[in-house]
Amino acid sequence: MSRRAWSAAIPILLAAGIIFVAPRPEAIKPEGWRLLGIFVGAVAGLVAQPLPGGAVVLVAVTLASVFGGLTPAQALGGYGDPTAWLVLAAFFIARALIKTGLARRIALLFVRMVGGTSLGICYALTFSDVSLSTVIPSNAARSGGVTLPILRSLCEVYGSKPGATAGLLGSFLMAAIYQNVCITSAIFLTGQASNPLAAQIAAHSFNFPITWTSWFLAGSVPGLCSLLLAPLVVYRLNPPEIRRTPEAAAFAAKELEAMGPMKTPEKIVLAVFFSVCAGWATTPLHGIDITITALLGAAALLVSSVLTWEDVKNERNAWDVFVWYGGLLMLGKALNDAGITREFAGAVAAQFGHLGWPLLLAIALLVYFYAHYGFASITAHVLSMFTPFVGVLIAMGAPVGLVVFAFACFANLAAGLTNYGTTPAPMFFAQEYVTLGRWWKVGAAVSVLNLAIWSSVGFLWWKVIGLW
């Protein structure tokens, strides 16, 4: 059987196994149980990828209407959810940042300021990624469109190319910056596309609303610690032969000079960038939903002609995300309404209640984190494991805020384990500066660091700010 046939068979067999073989709890209606089978099949399809992710979810949405007891309006309801439109609008703003060159200018400014050493280059590109992640909900767009082209150019300035000269500079930078891309994704609600999905699940299923500000407040302190220390771990395990890099700052200065002064489109995008960030940060004061703030920013870019309607239509990644994102939002909500999450949490709590929630939290987080060796997508990880794990721990008395943020953030951090953990991973690995063995060794070491920081500094910080 061909690989594609196997990848198609796995989701179908899993869905059929749940619907026709697995015993259905009495509290769950038959249509709710069929919906669970469709959902599990969709998640397996996102992992096995017999079809693109958007196509898999669209098939699942259709089947949910036919067999899952949902009306067409209910099945398609996720596409009217404000969170789906928030992600879509943020992608359009990201396109303007890249199209006008402002994103590249920001990265080059950081390199010019602190790029005098190999560690300085790493921190410069890291914090340019941090600044862009405030509004760009795609670590792939930030990495592929901004960070990676500059990084590759800097490596070649020093004669560091794949193969014999990779160790001069490129091997360290590729590994270190990728690890920090995963950490940055955990710091902001807009750091990665599945973060708003986790926030939506937390609000709907566990009555714990998350705002852009509350996520940033939670992620800022442990995230900053990880961003500063992770490169040092990589530096120890995979040290560059070139330590001082004055030419990097000179390269950035030369590139900025070639770009010339900021042009009007860049200034407009910069104004929108700051306005949207300010609007999100001050939502508690003015009460304007963050989705409306993002849509206002996108509208301003269209009215000013910085973005054209052709740009919007051609933003394929945005529309792809919108299709699978809206469908997954609906499936998650429908499962919760059917009582699936409640039944699962109750059954597990009955079996392991004697352990107490602190011990079970520690075990669950380790299992959840290292389960990412089996995922090539943060979204698939969150979709398959976030709700049941969080539901079980809350049923056992664990603080809601602690559990929600732990599992939401750890899914991003876990993507650093492998060369396929999230979309930027194959982008960086394909540059062929880092061997597979070294990539996994670095990923394992940084995973221990991140677990230590986020479960100590992070948990303590969350206690201080009243999350639990």
C-alpha positions, 0 to 999 in steps of 0.5 A: 500500500502506498504512503498516501493510501496509508495516510488516508486509511489511518484517519478513516480506521480511527474514526470507524473504530470509535464510532462502531467499536469503542463503547459509548458512555450512556451520557453521550448521545449517538450523534455526539459519539459519531462527532467524536469519531469525526473529530479524531479522524480529522486530527489524525488527518492533520498529522498523516496529511492524506490531503492538505489541512484545510481540505481535511477539516472541510471534509470533517465539517461536512461530515459533522453536518451529515452524521454528527447531528449538526445543522448546516448553520452549526457546522459552518458556525466556526467561520463566523467566530471572531477568533478566526477573523482575528487570525485572518486580519493579522495575516493581512497585517503581516503581509503588509509588514513583509511587502513594504520591507518594514519587517526586514528593516526591523530585523536589520536594525537589531543586527546593526545594534547588537550583532557584533558577536555570534551570540549578538546576532542570535539575540538580534534576530530573536528580538526582531522576531519577538517584536514581529510576533506581537501582530504576526500569528505565523512563526512560518511567515516571520521565519521564512519571510524575514529571519531566515533570508537575513540569517543565511546572508550573514552566514555566507558573509563569514564563509559559513556554508552547508558542509565543511564550513557549517560549524564556522557560524551557521550551525550554531545560529540555525539551531539557536534561533530556531529554538528561540522561534519556538519560545517566542511563539509561547509568549504572545497570543499572536505568537503562533496560529494555534494560540488563539485556538487554545484561548478559545477552548479555554474560554468556551470549555473552561470559562477562563477568558484569555486576552492578548494582554493576559497572555503576554503578561503570563508569557513575558517573564518565563519567556524572557528567561528562556530567550536569554538562556536557550542560546547559551545552552546551544552555544555550549553544545554547538559552539561556533568557531567564529565568536566575534562578528563585526562584519554582521553589523556592517552588513546590516548597516549596508543593507539599511543604507541600500533600503534608504529612508523609510518610505510612506508605505512603511510609515503607514504600516508602522503606524498601524502596527503600533496602533493595533498593538496599543489597541490590543494592550488597552482592550480592558480600558476601551472595551473594543474586541481585539478582532475589531482592532485587527480588522480596523488595522487591515482596513486602514492598510486597504484604504491607504492602498498599502495592501491591495485587494489582490494582495488579500486574495493572494494571501494563500496561507491566510485563507488556508488557516481560516478554513481549517481554523474555523472548522476546528473551532466549531468541532471543538465547541460541538464536542464540548456541547455534546459532553465528551470533554466532561465525560472523559475528565470524569472517567480519568479523575475517577481512576487517578484521583488518589494521586492528587492534582500536583503530582498528576500535573507534573506527570501530565505535563511531561507526557504532553510535552514529549508527546510532541515527538509524534507531532509535526504541528503545534495545532494538531498537538493542541487540538488532540491533547489540550482539552482532555488534559486540562479538563482532567486536571480541573476536574481534580481541583487544579487551578484553572489559570495555572493549567490552561497557561501551562498546556497552552504554552508548553505546546509551543515550547515542545516544537523545539524537540525535532526538525519537524515540530512546527512549520519553521523547523523544516525551513531551518533544517533544510538549510543543511547547517545542522545534522539530524543528530545534533538537531535532536540533541540540542532540542532535548537539552533546550527542552529540559531548560524550558521545562525547568524555567516555565515550571519554576519561574513561570509557575511562581510568576503566574502565582504573583500575578494571580493566575492561580 
